[in-house]
C-alpha cells in the first residue's frame, strides 16, 4: 500500500546524514527551499515557500554565528506568515526600466 523504502535503505540514508555537519544539512535544506529565478513568478505570493526560504536562510546564518543576519531572515519569515509582507515587484522590471 505505502511505498516505504527497505530498512537497509533508511539505515544507509541515516548514515549519510550522520556524516554531514549541521551546517551542511541546513545549507542543503536552504538550497532546496530557495526559490529559483524561473519559479519566482509562480511562487512570489506563496507564503509557505517564501517563509520556508527565509527560515532556512536564518538557520544557515545562525549556525555561522551571524545572529543579526539570522534575525533579519526570521523577521522576514514572520512577515510572510502573519501576512504583513507581500510579494515585491518583479526583479526583472527594475532591469527593464533602467536607462541604458
Helices and strands as residue ranges (DSSP letters): H 7-19, H 22-33, G 37-39, H 40-43, H 47-63, H 67-81, H 91-97
